[in-house]
Amino acid sequence: MELVMQPTSETCGQACIAMITGKTIEEVIKDMKTSGPTSIGQLIDILDFYGVKHAEKNTRISKKNPEPYEYSILTVHTNEGYTHWTLLYYGKYYDPEFGLIDGEYQYGKITSFLAIYQ
């Protein structure tokens, strides 16, 4: 996995998709037709467009699902009060805003995840 940093404060979703697909963030922005904030529905649509296998829906972190799947797009409610997309890839966080994090995620609370299947 290669870390892709988001070029603006609103392109974390596009950066996560770029990391998953190996495409440039510019290609992802063009294909998604947005350089603004993204919803989980938009992320699912672009994963489908690129033929990436994934879970049917976002799964909330709960007692039933206390840990995200080992390869997932994470929904993070940041310490600064905004929602952010981050990629979890086999024990490391590929955060398009904060960089590569090996260890505990410290920039907010992970509230849900979308599993990516290889």
Steps between C-alpha positions, in 0.01 A plus 500: 500500500633842407393801706318773305464832678189707436574819302216695668313478830201344321659217298566228759246268336658541159846439650380174663361382166828592328691289753268200452502513119854621431357785292605862539285722714438716192356198316277416796375859530421501126320164515307596815417840349579672829793652684278566801383299799377146430235274649525127560260457207738685268792287621303180440398622153859574395627169642232328288604711198861381543396138566628488859328240717369633830241445770142585410483783753685693766513316835479691828758426768304331780516215750406268215769652271760650737785506247504603135579245232876480432465687167238772527403858432443645847258771601678719756345775711811709555609670818444831314131420441478402132445165331794351311579190289811296580624168364588206727729253328612197702588674826607839362297814446553673169356838591485742206514798737734389780725247322596139571418390854642175635336450838194642670292751302506827694330761279140416587246226564448229238123454481448271199674321216448373147687172447705468181552150360798409282 
